[in-house]
Amino acid sequence: MKYLTEYRDGSLASKMAERIKAISTKPARFMEICGTHTVAIFKHGIRDVLPEHIGLISGPGCPVCVTATRDIDKAIKLSRIPDVIVATFGDMVRVPGSESSLQKEKGLGADVRMVYSTMDAIEIARQNPDKKVVFLGIGFETTAPTIAAAVVAAQAQGVNNFSVLSCHKLLPPAMDALLSGGELDVNGFMCPGHVSTIIGTAPYKVVVAQYHTPCVVMGFEPLDILQGIYMLVSQIEAGEARVEIQYRRAVAPEGNPNALKTLDRVFEPCDSPWRGLGMIPKSGLALRESYRAHDAEALFDLDVPDSGEPPGCKCGDILRGVNTPIECKLFRKVCNPENPVGPCMVSSEGTCAAYYRYSQV
């Protein structure tokens, strides 16, 4: 299968691992800021073929995981309003809020529906004109343009009972927050291929210029990741810091102008709360005034108290790269996929879920 089997060739992967070992002399830690990378690294045993002095740590790259507890509480409050249907992606249903979850509310009678796309939510709104359908919008720059397009479509088609609770996140501001926070010790970023198909490389150049931290945009197959690590190691060994694209079959330096145009048409940057990272300036997306009729924040009273992490849960520290799941006292004991305490165990792209499924600890 093109673009799959050739990127999982074991002999080529072994040769690439040897190339990394041949040039690597300096200790280095690289952060993957994408949950898909995290899962691929564990699934294909990439940590095991790297030199011991090359470390990989997971960061805030899972959209489900970084959604703040307060935003989940807002969705739960929405689900308790009569005649409101909450539509969302599957993993979000199980993420605990401060006192409940959308799954529990559904069990109590709330109308919560899992969808595969925002267009599915619009169709639900069209079929239920006497209801108000709210889509819980999460995700990074990858999914936000599709949700923006759905909002444009809803307005154009007169689907006035459809709105979005926008909890979207922008990755580059989070990278800046991680590096400026002083806690994180990394020598390079493994940048997500799918986000980069939209934003290109320009936002990463700001990070490189300010912190002299190399960035390489990578694909998600084993050879993509190993080649990307090789490119990072090469920069470290040369004492350089720049943005490079390993995932050239999908990512252009300028990104996707049409997607960016749609994104800018519907959304504007806003300050946004991140689980574990707190409020990060200009790291979220709010609907513009011209689309206020589809903005759940404007249509409903969503005032809820601030709430922290569940007691004992280290998801926040894990998302900042300060701790690993095995340093959480709840991991495998109280917290597991059947009984997740925090979102990093709920999400299929969560770091705790990856450790639970693939590691031997």
Disulfide bonds with the S-S distance in Angstrom:
none
